Amino acid sequence: MGDTLIAPVLKNAPYWTNQGKPCNIFSEPAHSGTPLESDPLSVVVAYFAARDAFDYERARTFLADEGFAFESPIMRFNSADDFIQHLSLASGIVQSVENRKVFVDGADVCHFQTYRVQISEKFSIAVAHWARVRDGRIVRIEAVFDASAYRELFPGKV
C-alpha cells in the first residue's frame, strides 16, 4: 500500500496520513469552540469529518473567526460564517468524497480528492483542496477543480 493508500471519507471511518499513521478525530467539541489540537493535518481532517457528517456547527469551529478566506473556481468567501452557510446549502449534491493523497508541508495541508456528485446526473470530479492552518484553525482554503459543470449553477459568483 504505502504511497498508494486510498482512504474513503465516510462518517466514523478511520483517517490516515500518507505514511499509514492514524490521525486524531475529535468526538467532542472544545469548550470555547476552538479545536483541541493545533496539528494542521488533524485540524483539516477533523474539519472534513464534521463537514462530511453534515455537522456544520462543528465544522465551523475549525475555521478562523478572523482572516478566513475560501477560494474556488466558482466561489470566494472572506467570512467563515458565510462559507459555512453556503456549504450547508450546496453540499446536498455531494454523494461521497474519497481522499486519494494527502501532503503536509508545515501549516499547509493538501488533499487530492474525488467528489462524487449529482446535479442532474451523477459524475465524479477531481479536486485539489489546499488548507492553511494557523493557531489550530483553518485560515485559508483553496479548492482547485474543473468547474465547467458548476458554472451554470452559480452564475456570476466569480
JOCOR-V52812 format. One record per backbone hydrogen bond with DSSP energy under -1.0 kcal/mol. CO is the residue of the C=O (numbers start at 0). NH is the residue of the N-H. E is the energy in kcal/mol with one decimal. If there is no record, write none. Layout:
co:CO nh:NH e:E
co:CO nh:NH e:E
//
This chain:
co:0 nh:3 e:-2.7
co:1 nh:4 e:-1.2
co:6 nh:98 e:-1.5
co:9 nh:12 e:-2.3
co:14 nh:22 e:-1.5
co:16 nh:19 e:-1.6
co:20 nh:16 e:-2.0
co:29 nh:32 e:-1.0
co:38 nh:42 e:-2.3
co:39 nh:43 e:-2.4
co:40 nh:44 e:-2.7
co:41 nh:45 e:-2.2
co:42 nh:46 e:-2.2
co:43 nh:47 e:-2.6
co:44 nh:48 e:-2.4
co:45 nh:49 e:-2.3
co:46 nh:50 e:-2.9
co:47 nh:51 e:-3.2
co:48 nh:52 e:-1.1
co:49 nh:54 e:-2.7
co:50 nh:53 e:-1.7
co:53 nh:55 e:-1.1
co:54 nh:58 e:-2.5
co:55 nh:59 e:-2.2
co:58 nh:61 e:-1.4
co:59 nh:62 e:-1.8
co:61 nh:137 e:-3.7
co:68 nh:140 e:-2.3
co:69 nh:76 e:-2.3
co:70 nh:142 e:-2.6
co:74 nh:71 e:-2.5
co:76 nh:69 e:-2.7
co:78 nh:82 e:-2.3
co:79 nh:83 e:-2.6
co:80 nh:84 e:-2.3
co:81 nh:85 e:-2.3
co:82 nh:86 e:-2.8
co:83 nh:87 e:-2.5
co:84 nh:88 e:-1.2
co:85 nh:89 e:-2.7
co:86 nh:90 e:-1.9
co:89 nh:92 e:-1.3
co:90 nh:93 e:-1.5
co:92 nh:117 e:-2.4
co:95 nh:115 e:-2.8
co:96 nh:8 e:-2.3
co:97 nh:113 e:-2.3
co:98 nh:6 e:-1.2
co:100 nh:111 e:-3.1
co:102 nh:109 e:-3.0
co:104 nh:107 e:-2.1
co:106 nh:132 e:-2.5
co:107 nh:104 e:-2.8
co:108 nh:130 e:-3.1
co:109 nh:102 e:-2.7
co:110 nh:128 e:-3.2
co:111 nh:99 e:-3.5
co:111 nh:100 e:-1.5
co:112 nh:126 e:-2.8
co:113 nh:97 e:-2.4
co:114 nh:124 e:-2.5
co:115 nh:94 e:-3.6
co:115 nh:95 e:-1.4
co:116 nh:122 e:-2.4
co:120 nh:118 e:-1.5
co:122 nh:116 e:-2.8
co:124 nh:114 e:-2.8
co:126 nh:112 e:-3.2
co:127 nh:143 e:-2.8
co:128 nh:110 e:-2.7
co:129 nh:141 e:-2.9
co:130 nh:108 e:-2.9
co:131 nh:138 e:-2.8
co:131 nh:139 e:-1.3
co:133 nh:136 e:-1.5
co:136 nh:133 e:-2.9
co:137 nh:63 e:-2.9
co:138 nh:68 e:-1.5
co:139 nh:131 e:-2.5
co:140 nh:70 e:-2.1
co:141 nh:129 e:-3.1
co:143 nh:127 e:-2.5
co:146 nh:149 e:-1.4
co:146 nh:150 e:-1.8
co:149 nh:152 e:-1.5
co:149 nh:153 e:-1.5
co:153 nh:156 e:-1.3
//
